Amino acid sequence: MAFLPYSIIKNTYLFRVTKIKFISLDNLYSEVGIKAEPTSWFTITQEQINAFADCTHDQQFIHVDPQKAAKTPFGSTIAHGFLTLSMLSHFTESFSVVIEGTYMSVNYGMDNQRFISPVKVGKRIRAHATLIEVIEKKKGQFMLKTAGEIETEHEKKPALVAESIAMQMVK
């Protein structure tokens, strides 16, 4: 499998419309502890919840039946916790740190993930993130751990907190 060189990746549509921060190896460790700007708001819709329910086969009524869900303490349908968690992939484009020379980055996992409060249909969410750790696993492979939080507009508690881990391969 061939990988695109950094110069081509950096100039693709994806990277031109995002706030990804490209950083040199020399400055990488200085990024640890710096909190990124909050992402833009994103509205959770019933259509999105239904599509997630279809692809995960999780058709629980609190997600897909507005009439039944209205009679619960939530008062409406709510997004699946894993739907909210999966939105970190979308939001990552707004706060990622990418090492210059990276030819591939892969999801490496999650730590300390907790669902704190539900996200009701029609609510807006956004993410906050801080790069908390960088480890060079072996020459040219860097593990970056980011503490993230998804905030629901006008709610006191976050929807979720999690530490996402990415592995970047650098030439």
BELUR-V333717 format. One record per pair of residues at least 24 apart in sequence whose ideal C-beta (glycine too) atoms are under 6 Angstrom apart, sorted by the first residue. I is the first residue (numbers start at 0). J is the second residue. Records with the same first field share a line. If there is no record, write none. Layout:
I=J / J
//
This chain:
2=102 / 103
5=100
17=92
18=93
19=95 / 97
20=96
21=97 / 99
22=96
23=99
27=98 / 133
28=133
30=96 / 130
31=130 / 133
34=129
35=94 / 128
37=125 / 127
38=90 / 93 / 125 / 126
40=123 / 125
41=124
42=123
43=78 / 118 / 122
45=120
48=78
51=79 / 82
73=117
75=119 / 120
76=120
77=117 / 119
78=118
80=114
83=118 / 149 / 158 / 159
87=147 / 163
90=126
94=128
96=130
98=167 / 169
100=169 / 170
101=167 / 169
102=168 / 170
103=168
104=165 / 167
105=166
107=164 / 165 / 166
108=164
109=161 / 163
110=162
111=162
112=161
113=160
114=159
115=156 / 157 / 159
116=156 / 158
118=151 / 158
122=151
123=152
124=149 / 151
125=150
139=169
140=168
141=167
142=166
//
